[in-house]
Amino acid sequence: MSARRGAGGNLQDVIDLRALRDDPERLRASQRARGEDPSVADRLLELDSDRRSALTRFETQRAEQKSVGKSVSKASPEEREELLAKAKTLAAQVKEAEAEAGRIGDELDALLAKVPNLVEGAPEGGVDDFRVMETVGEPREFDFTPRDHLELGEMLGAIDTERGAKVSGARFYFLTGVGAQLELGLLNMAMNQAVTEGFTPMVPPVLVKPETMEGTGFLGEHSDEIYHLEDDDLYLVGTSEVPLAGYHAGEILPADSLPNRYIGWSSCFRREAGSYGKDTRGIIRVHQFNKVEMFVYAHPDRAHEEHQRLLAWERDMLDKLELPYRVVDIAGGDLGTSAARKYDCEAWVPTQGTYRELTSTSNCTQFQARRLNVRYRDEDGKPRFASTLNGTLATTRWIVAILENHQREDGSVVVPEALRPYVGRDVLEPVRPAKGK
């Protein structure tokens, strides 16, 4: 049988099969909300029943085999030969039953690993079916033609995509001069806000083992987005959510430690597979960027409240940076594998005339904790699976919104007041004229 299940056949590292037996319609509804096949619930129940039946046969036959084995030493010579023959037959049957239970269990494991988390309250539909929860601030009315972030970045000596492409290829860039200062200031501001709120600061590894990447749910249908180092069998992370989710893997957390809140600063890497021709200009969609990410291990009964807190902290950052934005509730068909519910904050980008995602916060309920075996002790001292949540507090992409929303006609950019202590200046001044002038 699978080493991951062990002799007892424990499959609850993926989803709660007992809950599935009690309420299969919940998984069916979740699958429909995601636009996935709801019949997977029925196949899981069938395999679960077959596995339990095979294990029962195995245990019954093994018990009989042991009983016959004990009888051999006490049997008369006439009975011994018959008992030995029976013991041999039972041994073959036990081996066959064990193999059958293992085969069914492996098939069940493989299917369970493909099942995404259960959706909780998200709107139905796909990528365009999000629900706008609130719009904050009014898009600025310019009395001049605004420049996009790349033109501004080049004038400020802040962004160099040409040399980024020369050195590393498309979708790479250098942040130079005030661009580097702006990013460092932004990320430091985010870290300080989180630490003030009680988060533990972390600089995690950006290379992780397959079991960590799989445990967080990133090796499913979107695995082509991830860089894999085949010689070392390690993965470059696209978010520090991954190493932070693995930080307590295989551990039982003290009940009084929850919520455990971590704030991770890391470089992130994404292949951007399938994005050919999308956002090729500037630094909106790139292969490498920096991010400050909130990650929380929470009591399942308080995960929803914690999700609202993460969203509020994201909004605090956007408010401090004086950016117009909207909060959207992501539809089930656009949720990642591990998320049960996700809220995005999208900032207004003037030159695109639309809102673009700057933050996401997801409640992953117990999905990741089951896969990574992260538990806490309840009031009775019994181990229970924790809930995990994550949320973006700042990334390189925020520079796009800051430059475009706070630009002036001469190409200078006013630094939001709350950010000035971290950047060391009130205004970013051009160091070169716009191209073509």
Secondary structure as GFF3:
##gff-version 3
##sequence-region A 1 437
A	DSSP	alpha_helix	17	22	.	.	.	ID=ss1
A	DSSP	alpha_helix	24	34	.	.	.	ID=ss2
A	DSSP	alpha_helix	40	72	.	.	.	ID=ss3
A	DSSP	alpha_helix	77	114	.	.	.	ID=ss4
A	DSSP	beta_strand	131	136	.	.	.	ID=ss5
A	DSSP	alpha_helix	149	155	.	.	.	ID=ss6
A	DSSP	beta_strand	159	160	.	.	.	ID=ss7
A	DSSP	alpha_helix	161	168	.	.	.	ID=ss8
A	DSSP	beta_strand	174	175	.	.	.	ID=ss9
A	DSSP	alpha_helix	178	196	.	.	.	ID=ss10
A	DSSP	beta_strand	200	202	.	.	.	ID=ss11
A	DSSP	beta_strand	207	208	.	.	.	ID=ss12
A	DSSP	alpha_helix	210	215	.	.	.	ID=ss13
A	DSSP	three_ten_helix	223	225	.	.	.	ID=ss14
A	DSSP	beta_strand	228	229	.	.	.	ID=ss15
A	DSSP	beta_strand	234	236	.	.	.	ID=ss16
A	DSSP	alpha_helix	241	246	.	.	.	ID=ss17
A	DSSP	beta_strand	252	253	.	.	.	ID=ss18
A	DSSP	three_ten_helix	255	257	.	.	.	ID=ss19
A	DSSP	beta_strand	260	269	.	.	.	ID=ss20
A	DSSP	beta_strand	288	298	.	.	.	ID=ss21
A	DSSP	three_ten_helix	300	302	.	.	.	ID=ss22
A	DSSP	alpha_helix	303	320	.	.	.	ID=ss23
A	DSSP	beta_strand	325	329	.	.	.	ID=ss24
A	DSSP	three_ten_helix	332	334	.	.	.	ID=ss25
A	DSSP	beta_strand	341	349	.	.	.	ID=ss26
A	DSSP	three_ten_helix	350	352	.	.	.	ID=ss27
A	DSSP	beta_strand	354	363	.	.	.	ID=ss28
A	DSSP	alpha_helix	367	372	.	.	.	ID=ss29
A	DSSP	beta_strand	375	377	.	.	.	ID=ss30
A	DSSP	beta_strand	383	385	.	.	.	ID=ss31
A	DSSP	beta_strand	387	395	.	.	.	ID=ss32
A	DSSP	alpha_helix	398	405	.	.	.	ID=ss33
A	DSSP	beta_strand	413	414	.	.	.	ID=ss34
A	DSSP	three_ten_helix	417	419	.	.	.	ID=ss35
A	DSSP	alpha_helix	420	423	.	.	.	ID=ss36
A	DSSP	beta_strand	427	428	.	.	.	ID=ss37
###
